[in-house]
Amino acid sequence: MDDMTIIRSILLFALAAVAEIGGAWLIWQGVREHKGLLWIGAGIAALGAYGFVATFQPDPNFGRILAAYGGIFVAGSLVWAMVVDRFRPDRWDLIGAAICLIGVAVIMYAPRATVAAA
């Protein structure tokens, strides 16, 4: 995988994280904070957008993409909480997120042998 493909993949993961985490947050605000149906509807739309973003990843394997995204979601959720909700993660939160991101790198960007078509 070349550098531009990796950069594109990382940007797509970041966009997916904003859509999914933001969508879930909007629904949370609409329901738990009683902000109403517009917030909930915006959250549903953002979650739908997240579903489309993954389809643009260069790797053709849905399971690999979704597994790797799990690590992005963990780290992204902590970043969202820090920025939006002023949450202060402790060192264990940060260590756990770093482990997840290492897992993402291994799953998505480790060199793989290519299989020739028969």
Disulfide bonds with the S-S distance in Angstrom:
none
